[in-house]
Amino acid sequence: MTLLITGGCGFIGSNFVRYWLEHHPEDRVVVYDKLTYAGREENLAGLWDRPTLSLVRGDIADLDAVRAACRENDVRLIVNFAAETHVDQSILGPLVFTETNVRGTHVLLEVARELGLRLHHISTDEVYGHIPDGHSSVETDPLAPRSPYAASKAAADQLVQAYHITYGLPVTITRGANNVGTYQYPEKAVPLFSTNAILGEPLPVYGDGKQMRDYAHVYDHCTGIEAVLLRGGVGEVYNVGTGREMTNLEMVDIVLRTLGKDHSLVRHVADRPGHDRRYSMNVDKLRALGWEPRYDPRQAVAEAARWYAENRAWWEPIRNGEFREYYDRQYAERLAGNAAR
């Protein structure tokens, strides 16, 4: 079978490509990626000489390009990781999130319908919005997104489900918790705090830092997707996480302890607008497929921090390049305001 992995040069996508090639060597993988700032060919370094792996550079919102990639490679399954994913970026520039996450997903669905393909869509726990204490989201809960990013992903989810209901398209959806692990672009919290700590720079913690998150290892997300692809029900949605939460301050503590850095680096800064206080998912439905996470959240965060300590050659060019403009725009004023107080 040939799989088209959209966003396969991104964080979760590249980890999934590595996992699938290792565990399903008989399959062919075509990576379809626009290669924006977070999609990087080096995330798949060491694999490009494999005859079962190839790259097509393209935009998922380009109908003709997606159709051609699927036809020319005899694709049978699309796994859609391609997305704009960072909430802060969606607040700064929301329109690109609608274009990629909504229209792009719609294009993939149209191609899948036209060519008779199966489509698996990668979503997020953020589509459920803020979750009150005492509840963990189940797959049938109403969607209540509170950021442009989350809203664009919720819209994509509903399109995927609508194509199954209306056209009978064979689809599945996984909604992942906050993933951490190898090759995660340093705009996200764990790699940002890890690389800042390594460089001796302050760690800008939003608000009081007591937001609750399920930090899941990207490996467990990959095995969860595999379980759904092999054993999941067509038309079904599955939550993927550990089912356990920690505060962002606890995450920061793990990062600092793992790297042997002092807590004096922590700076509490102005919170972002509409910051969800708590995410929590029930993962019993995925467990019923025989899946279990290998890592608990503390292990996942610690292993990710160690990876950044051991792989400076991967992230230092990013930190010294275009990332710096985004970082200054996002945090310079916040950190200055913290210093003034």
C-alpha positions as a LaTeX table, in Angstrom:
\begin{tabular}{lrrr}
\hline
Residue & $x$ (\AA) & $y$ (\AA) & $z$ (\AA) \\
\hline
Met1 & 0.00 & 0.00 & 0.00 \\
Thr2 & 1.08 & 3.56 & $-0.67$ \\
Leu3 & 0.32 & 6.23 & 1.94 \\
Leu4 & 0.33 & 9.97 & 1.28 \\
Ile5 & 1.51 & 11.61 & 4.50 \\
Thr6 & 0.65 & 15.29 & 4.33 \\
Gly7 & 2.82 & 17.45 & 6.60 \\
Gly8 & 5.27 & 14.55 & 6.81 \\
Cys9 & 8.22 & 16.90 & 7.33 \\
Gly10 & 6.64 & 18.50 & 10.40 \\
Phe11 & 6.94 & 17.45 & 14.03 \\
Ile12 & 4.30 & 14.74 & 14.46 \\
Gly13 & 4.26 & 13.88 & 10.76 \\
Ser14 & 7.99 & 13.15 & 10.56 \\
Asn15 & 7.84 & 11.03 & 13.70 \\
Phe16 & 4.95 & 9.07 & 12.17 \\
Val17 & 6.85 & 8.58 & 8.90 \\
Arg18 & 9.82 & 7.21 & 10.84 \\
Tyr19 & 7.55 & 4.94 & 12.86 \\
Trp20 & 5.60 & 3.64 & 9.86 \\
Leu21 & 8.68 & 2.90 & 7.75 \\
Glu22 & 10.20 & 0.95 & 10.63 \\
His23 & 7.10 & $-1.07$ & 11.48 \\
His24 & 5.55 & $-1.43$ & 8.01 \\
Pro25 & 8.55 & $-1.73$ & 5.67 \\
Glu26 & 6.41 & $-3.30$ & 2.95 \\
Asp27 & 4.49 & $-0.03$ & 2.47 \\
Arg28 & 5.52 & 2.95 & 0.39 \\
Val29 & 5.32 & 6.43 & 1.92 \\
Val30 & 4.95 & 9.62 & $-0.10$ \\
Val31 & 5.53 & 12.73 & 2.01 \\
Tyr32 & 3.52 & 15.69 & 0.75 \\
Asp33 & 4.68 & 18.89 & 2.42 \\
Lys34 & 4.69 & 22.61 & 1.68 \\
Leu35 & 7.99 & 22.92 & 3.60 \\
Thr36 & 7.01 & 26.02 & 5.53 \\
Tyr37 & 9.02 & 27.16 & 8.55 \\
Ala38 & 8.09 & 24.12 & 10.68 \\
Gly39 & 8.21 & 21.55 & 7.85 \\
Arg40 & 11.85 & 20.65 & 7.40 \\
Glu41 & 13.45 & 17.98 & 5.21 \\
Glu42 & 16.14 & 17.45 & 7.86 \\
Asn43 & 13.45 & 16.07 & 10.18 \\
Leu44 & 13.70 & 12.93 & 8.04 \\
Ala45 & 17.49 & 12.95 & 7.73 \\
Gly46 & 18.92 & 9.51 & 7.13 \\
Leu47 & 15.77 & 8.19 & 5.44 \\
Trp48 & 15.67 & 9.93 & 2.08 \\
Asp49 & 17.76 & 7.27 & 0.33 \\
Arg50 & 15.12 & 4.61 & 1.03 \\
Pro51 & 13.33 & 3.46 & $-2.13$ \\
Thr52 & 10.03 & 3.33 & $-0.21$ \\
Leu53 & 10.15 & 7.04 & 0.74 \\
Ser54 & 9.69 & 10.02 & $-1.55$ \\
Leu55 & 8.87 & 13.72 & $-1.24$ \\
Val56 & 6.39 & 15.85 & $-3.14$ \\
Arg57 & 6.54 & 19.52 & $-2.32$ \\
Gly58 & 3.07 & 20.98 & $-2.41$ \\
Asp59 & 0.20 & 22.73 & $-0.66$ \\
Ile60 & $-2.78$ & 20.70 & 0.55 \\
Ala61 & $-5.02$ & 23.58 & $-0.55$ \\
Asp62 & $-3.91$ & 23.01 & $-4.19$ \\
Leu63 & $-6.50$ & 20.60 & $-5.60$ \\
Asp64 & $-4.64$ & 19.82 & $-8.84$ \\
Ala65 & $-1.35$ & 19.17 & $-7.06$ \\
Val66 & $-2.90$ & 16.86 & $-4.47$ \\
Arg67 & $-4.82$ & 14.96 & $-7.14$ \\
Ala68 & $-1.67$ & 14.53 & $-9.25$ \\
Ala69 & 0.39 & 13.32 & $-6.27$ \\
Cys70 & $-2.24$ & 10.71 & $-5.43$ \\
Arg71 & $-2.74$ & 9.52 & $-9.01$ \\
Glu72 & 0.94 & 9.38 & $-9.96$ \\
Asn73 & 1.85 & 7.40 & $-6.84$ \\
Asp74 & $-1.20$ & 5.09 & $-6.72$ \\
Val75 & $-2.03$ & 6.32 & $-3.21$ \\
Arg76 & $-4.67$ & 4.35 & $-1.27$ \\
Leu77 & $-4.59$ & 6.16 & 2.08 \\
Ile78 & $-4.12$ & 9.83 & 3.00 \\
Val79 & $-2.96$ & 10.60 & 6.54 \\
Asn80 & $-3.38$ & 14.32 & 7.08 \\
Phe81 & $-0.90$ & 15.91 & 9.49 \\
Ala82 & $-0.56$ & 19.10 & 7.44 \\
Ala83 & $-1.74$ & 22.09 & 9.46 \\
Glu84 & $-0.89$ & 25.42 & 10.94 \\
Thr85 & $-0.77$ & 24.43 & 14.61 \\
His86 & 0.45 & 27.14 & 16.97 \\
Val87 & $-2.19$ & 29.09 & 18.92 \\
Asp88 & 0.03 & 32.16 & 19.33 \\
Gln89 & 0.66 & 32.25 & 15.57 \\
Ser90 & $-3.10$ & 31.97 & 14.96 \\
Ile91 & $-3.68$ & 35.02 & 17.13 \\
Leu92 & $-1.06$ & 37.01 & 15.22 \\
Gly93 & $-2.25$ & 35.92 & 11.74 \\
Pro94 & $-5.45$ & 33.85 & 11.68 \\
Leu95 & $-6.33$ & 33.78 & 7.97 \\
Val96 & $-3.61$ & 31.30 & 7.00 \\
Phe97 & $-5.07$ & 28.88 & 9.55 \\
Thr98 & $-8.40$ & 28.91 & 7.77 \\
Glu99 & $-6.74$ & 28.45 & 4.38 \\
Thr100 & $-4.59$ & 25.48 & 5.40 \\
Asn101 & $-6.62$ & 23.78 & 8.11 \\
Val102 & $-10.11$ & 24.19 & 6.65 \\
Arg103 & $-9.75$ & 24.61 & 2.90 \\
Gly104 & $-6.73$ & 22.29 & 2.77 \\
Thr105 & $-8.61$ & 19.52 & 4.56 \\
His106 & $-11.59$ & 20.10 & 2.26 \\
Val107 & $-9.35$ & 19.66 & $-0.79$ \\
Leu108 & $-8.01$ & 16.37 & 0.58 \\
Leu109 & $-11.55$ & 15.14 & 1.16 \\
Glu110 & $-12.54$ & 16.03 & $-2.40$ \\
Val111 & $-9.55$ & 14.18 & $-3.84$ \\
Ala112 & $-10.25$ & 11.18 & $-1.61$ \\
Arg113 & $-13.89$ & 11.17 & $-2.76$ \\
Glu114 & $-12.94$ & 11.49 & $-6.42$ \\
Leu115 & $-10.29$ & 8.74 & $-6.35$ \\
Gly116 & $-11.92$ & 6.40 & $-3.85$ \\
Leu117 & $-9.30$ & 6.77 & $-1.09$ \\
Arg118 & $-9.42$ & 6.40 & 2.67 \\
Leu119 & $-8.53$ & 9.49 & 4.72 \\
His120 & $-7.32$ & 9.73 & 8.29 \\
His121 & $-7.36$ & 13.20 & 9.82 \\
Ile122 & $-5.16$ & 14.37 & 12.70 \\
Ser123 & $-6.99$ & 16.72 & 15.04 \\
Thr124 & $-6.39$ & 18.11 & 18.54 \\
Asp125 & $-7.84$ & 18.16 & 22.04 \\
Glu126 & $-8.16$ & 21.93 & 21.67 \\
Val127 & $-11.36$ & 21.52 & 19.63 \\
Tyr128 & $-13.15$ & 20.72 & 22.90 \\
Gly129 & $-12.19$ & 24.09 & 24.39 \\
His130 & $-11.74$ & 24.70 & 28.11 \\
Ile131 & $-12.76$ & 21.65 & 30.16 \\
Pro132 & $-14.19$ & 22.20 & 33.66 \\
Asp133 & $-12.87$ & 20.24 & 36.62 \\
Gly134 & $-14.43$ & 16.84 & 37.08 \\
His135 & $-14.86$ & 16.08 & 33.38 \\
Ser136 & $-12.65$ & 14.60 & 30.67 \\
Ser137 & $-13.67$ & 15.04 & 27.05 \\
Val138 & $-15.17$ & 12.08 & 25.23 \\
Glu139 & $-15.37$ & 11.87 & 21.48 \\
Thr140 & $-19.08$ & 12.70 & 21.34 \\
Asp141 & $-18.76$ & 15.92 & 23.34 \\
Pro142 & $-19.74$ & 19.13 & 21.50 \\
Leu143 & $-16.85$ & 21.11 & 20.06 \\
Ala144 & $-16.24$ & 24.49 & 21.71 \\
Pro145 & $-13.01$ & 25.96 & 20.29 \\
Arg146 & $-11.74$ & 29.25 & 21.75 \\
Ser147 & $-8.83$ & 30.25 & 19.47 \\
Pro148 & $-8.57$ & 30.74 & 15.70 \\
Tyr149 & $-6.36$ & 27.64 & 15.55 \\
Ala150 & $-8.78$ & 25.46 & 17.49 \\
Ala151 & $-11.74$ & 26.80 & 15.50 \\
Ser152 & $-10.05$ & 25.93 & 12.20 \\
Lys153 & $-9.35$ & 22.39 & 13.42 \\
Ala154 & $-12.93$ & 21.98 & 14.66 \\
Ala155 & $-14.23$ & 23.08 & 11.26 \\
Ala156 & $-11.97$ & 20.53 & 9.58 \\
Asp157 & $-13.23$ & 17.78 & 11.90 \\
Gln158 & $-16.80$ & 18.56 & 10.97 \\
Leu159 & $-16.01$ & 18.51 & 7.26 \\
Val160 & $-14.38$ & 15.09 & 7.63 \\
Gln161 & $-17.38$ & 13.72 & 9.46 \\
Ala162 & $-19.79$ & 15.32 & 6.97 \\
Tyr163 & $-18.04$ & 13.60 & 4.05 \\
His164 & $-18.48$ & 10.25 & 5.76 \\
Ile165 & $-22.16$ & 10.87 & 6.42 \\
Thr166 & $-22.98$ & 12.44 & 3.05 \\
Tyr167 & $-20.75$ & 10.47 & 0.68 \\
Gly168 & $-19.87$ & 7.37 & 2.67 \\
Leu169 & $-16.18$ & 8.33 & 2.49 \\
Pro170 & $-14.07$ & 6.00 & 4.67 \\
Val171 & $-12.57$ & 8.37 & 7.24 \\
Thr172 & $-11.23$ & 8.30 & 10.78 \\
Ile173 & $-10.12$ & 11.09 & 13.13 \\
Thr174 & $-7.69$ & 11.15 & 16.04 \\
Arg175 & $-7.65$ & 14.08 & 18.48 \\
Gly176 & $-4.23$ & 14.32 & 20.08 \\
Ala177 & $-3.19$ & 15.82 & 23.39 \\
Asn178 & $-0.22$ & 18.21 & 23.64 \\
Asn179 & 2.55 & 16.21 & 21.97 \\
Val180 & 6.21 & 16.47 & 22.93 \\
Gly181 & 9.28 & 14.76 & 21.53 \\
Thr182 & 11.90 & 14.88 & 18.80 \\
Tyr183 & 11.93 & 17.50 & 16.03 \\
Gln184 & 9.30 & 19.79 & 17.59 \\
Tyr185 & 9.74 & 23.37 & 16.37 \\
Pro186 & 10.80 & 25.61 & 19.29 \\
Glu187 & 7.74 & 27.87 & 19.19 \\
Lys188 & 5.94 & 25.24 & 21.31 \\
Ala189 & 6.24 & 25.26 & 25.10 \\
Val190 & 8.51 & 22.29 & 25.87 \\
Pro191 & 11.11 & 22.93 & 23.14 \\
Leu192 & 10.93 & 26.69 & 23.78 \\
Phe193 & 11.57 & 26.29 & 27.49 \\
Ser194 & 14.20 & 23.59 & 26.94 \\
Thr195 & 16.21 & 25.61 & 24.44 \\
Asn196 & 15.86 & 28.81 & 26.47 \\
Ala197 & 17.08 & 27.00 & 29.57 \\
Ile198 & 20.06 & 25.54 & 27.69 \\
Leu199 & 20.94 & 29.05 & 26.47 \\
Gly200 & 20.43 & 30.58 & 29.93 \\
Glu201 & 17.54 & 32.74 & 28.71 \\
Pro202 & 14.35 & 33.41 & 30.72 \\
Leu203 & 11.41 & 31.03 & 30.41 \\
Pro204 & 8.29 & 33.14 & 29.66 \\
Val205 & 5.45 & 31.37 & 31.47 \\
Tyr206 & 1.98 & 32.65 & 30.59 \\
Gly207 & $-0.05$ & 33.95 & 33.55 \\
Asp208 & 0.20 & 31.92 & 36.75 \\
Gly209 & 1.35 & 28.81 & 34.87 \\
Lys210 & $-1.40$ & 26.67 & 36.37 \\
Gln211 & $-3.05$ & 25.77 & 33.08 \\
Met212 & $-3.62$ & 21.99 & 32.96 \\
Arg213 & $-2.30$ & 19.96 & 30.04 \\
Asp214 & $-1.82$ & 16.31 & 29.07 \\
Tyr215 & 1.75 & 16.15 & 27.73 \\
Ala216 & 1.87 & 13.00 & 25.59 \\
His217 & 4.95 & 11.53 & 23.93 \\
Val218 & 4.79 & 11.74 & 20.14 \\
Tyr219 & 5.66 & 8.02 & 19.95 \\
Asp220 & 2.40 & 7.21 & 21.72 \\
His221 & 0.50 & 9.41 & 19.29 \\
Cys222 & 2.04 & 7.46 & 16.41 \\
Thr223 & 1.07 & 4.09 & 17.89 \\
Gly224 & $-2.42$ & 5.44 & 18.59 \\
Ile225 & $-2.85$ & 6.45 & 14.95 \\
Glu226 & $-1.56$ & 3.04 & 13.88 \\
Ala227 & $-4.13$ & 1.33 & 16.11 \\
Val228 & $-6.93$ & 3.36 & 14.52 \\
Leu229 & $-5.71$ & 2.72 & 10.98 \\
Leu230 & $-5.49$ & $-1.03$ & 11.57 \\
Arg231 & $-8.39$ & $-1.65$ & 13.94 \\
Gly232 & $-10.51$ & 1.49 & 14.22 \\
Gly233 & $-14.07$ & 1.86 & 13.05 \\
Val234 & $-14.74$ & 3.77 & 9.85 \\
Gly235 & $-16.34$ & 7.14 & 10.57 \\
Glu236 & $-15.14$ & 7.10 & 14.18 \\
Val237 & $-13.21$ & 9.63 & 16.28 \\
Tyr238 & $-10.58$ & 8.59 & 18.85 \\
Asn239 & $-8.89$ & 10.66 & 21.57 \\
Val240 & $-5.14$ & 10.05 & 21.91 \\
Gly241 & $-3.36$ & 11.04 & 25.12 \\
Thr242 & $-2.30$ & 9.68 & 28.48 \\
Gly243 & $-5.47$ & 10.60 & 30.37 \\
Arg244 & $-3.31$ & 12.40 & 32.95 \\
Glu245 & $-2.62$ & 16.09 & 33.38 \\
Met246 & $-0.10$ & 18.42 & 34.95 \\
Thr247 & 0.17 & 22.18 & 35.29 \\
Asn248 & 2.47 & 24.11 & 33.01 \\
Leu249 & 4.53 & 25.00 & 36.10 \\
Glu250 & 5.02 & 21.29 & 36.76 \\
Met251 & 6.15 & 20.87 & 33.16 \\
Val252 & 8.63 & 23.73 & 33.59 \\
Asp253 & 9.96 & 22.14 & 36.78 \\
Ile254 & 10.61 & 18.86 & 34.93 \\
Val255 & 12.42 & 20.68 & 32.12 \\
Leu256 & 14.65 & 22.62 & 34.52 \\
Arg257 & 15.45 & 19.61 & 36.70 \\
Thr258 & 16.21 & 17.45 & 33.68 \\
Leu259 & 18.60 & 20.05 & 32.29 \\
Gly260 & 20.12 & 20.95 & 35.67 \\
Lys261 & 19.03 & 24.58 & 35.40 \\
Asp262 & 17.89 & 26.99 & 38.10 \\
His263 & 14.28 & 28.04 & 38.65 \\
Ser264 & 15.39 & 31.68 & 38.69 \\
Leu265 & 15.05 & 31.52 & 34.90 \\
Val266 & 11.25 & 31.40 & 35.20 \\
Arg267 & 9.42 & 34.63 & 34.29 \\
His268 & 5.64 & 34.96 & 34.62 \\
Val269 & 4.45 & 37.13 & 31.74 \\
Ala270 & 1.13 & 38.47 & 30.44 \\
Asp271 & $-1.18$ & 35.64 & 29.41 \\
Arg272 & $-2.35$ & 35.19 & 25.85 \\
Pro273 & $-5.96$ & 36.08 & 24.96 \\
Gly274 & $-8.51$ & 33.32 & 25.44 \\
His275 & $-6.00$ & 30.93 & 26.98 \\
Asp276 & $-7.81$ & 27.67 & 27.77 \\
Arg277 & $-7.36$ & 26.75 & 31.42 \\
Arg278 & $-7.66$ & 22.99 & 31.18 \\
Tyr279 & $-7.58$ & 20.23 & 28.59 \\
Ser280 & $-8.46$ & 16.68 & 29.61 \\
Met281 & $-9.44$ & 13.73 & 27.44 \\
Asn282 & $-10.88$ & 10.32 & 28.17 \\
Val283 & $-8.92$ & 7.78 & 26.07 \\
Asp284 & $-10.93$ & 4.65 & 26.90 \\
Lys285 & $-12.24$ & 4.33 & 23.34 \\
Leu286 & $-8.70$ & 4.02 & 21.96 \\
Arg287 & $-7.68$ & 1.66 & 24.76 \\
Ala288 & $-10.54$ & $-0.61$ & 23.68 \\
Leu289 & $-8.57$ & $-1.18$ & 20.46 \\
Gly290 & $-5.74$ & $-2.70$ & 22.52 \\
Trp291 & $-3.63$ & 0.47 & 22.66 \\
Glu292 & $-1.78$ & 1.75 & 25.72 \\
Pro293 & 0.65 & 4.70 & 26.04 \\
Arg294 & 4.25 & 3.77 & 26.74 \\
Tyr295 & 5.13 & 7.07 & 28.46 \\
Asp296 & 3.51 & 9.01 & 31.25 \\
Pro297 & 3.58 & 12.83 & 30.92 \\
Arg298 & 6.56 & 13.31 & 33.23 \\
Gln299 & 8.65 & 10.83 & 31.25 \\
Ala300 & 7.56 & 12.42 & 27.98 \\
Val301 & 8.60 & 15.93 & 29.02 \\
Ala302 & 11.92 & 14.79 & 30.51 \\
Glu303 & 12.85 & 12.77 & 27.43 \\
Ala304 & 12.01 & 15.70 & 25.15 \\
Ala305 & 14.17 & 18.08 & 27.21 \\
Arg306 & 17.09 & 15.64 & 27.04 \\
Trp307 & 16.72 & 15.39 & 23.26 \\
Tyr308 & 17.12 & 19.15 & 22.88 \\
Ala309 & 20.19 & 19.09 & 25.11 \\
Glu310 & 21.71 & 16.38 & 22.90 \\
Asn311 & 20.72 & 17.84 & 19.52 \\
Arg312 & 21.79 & 21.47 & 19.50 \\
Ala313 & 22.87 & 21.12 & 15.88 \\
Trp314 & 19.22 & 20.65 & 14.91 \\
Trp315 & 17.70 & 23.62 & 16.76 \\
Glu316 & 20.47 & 26.23 & 16.95 \\
Pro317 & 20.15 & 27.21 & 13.25 \\
Ile318 & 16.40 & 27.62 & 13.81 \\
Arg319 & 16.88 & 29.78 & 16.90 \\
Asn320 & 19.45 & 31.92 & 15.08 \\
Gly321 & 17.29 & 32.35 & 11.99 \\
Glu322 & 13.71 & 33.42 & 11.24 \\
Phe323 & 12.50 & 32.16 & 14.60 \\
Arg324 & 14.15 & 35.13 & 16.32 \\
Glu325 & 11.78 & 37.62 & 14.67 \\
Tyr326 & 8.74 & 35.67 & 15.88 \\
Tyr327 & 10.21 & 35.25 & 19.37 \\
Asp328 & 10.90 & 38.96 & 19.77 \\
Arg329 & 7.43 & 39.87 & 18.50 \\
Gln330 & 5.78 & 37.42 & 20.84 \\
Tyr331 & 7.83 & 37.80 & 24.03 \\
Ala332 & 10.03 & 40.93 & 24.04 \\
Glu333 & 7.29 & 43.24 & 25.32 \\
Arg334 & 5.98 & 40.64 & 27.75 \\
Leu335 & 9.44 & 40.04 & 29.22 \\
Ala336 & 10.12 & 43.78 & 29.40 \\
Gly337 & 6.84 & 44.28 & 31.23 \\
Asn338 & 7.80 & 41.52 & 33.65 \\
Ala339 & 11.15 & 43.18 & 34.30 \\
Ala340 & 9.44 & 46.50 & 34.93 \\
Arg341 & 7.26 & 44.97 & 37.63 \\
\hline
\end{tabular}
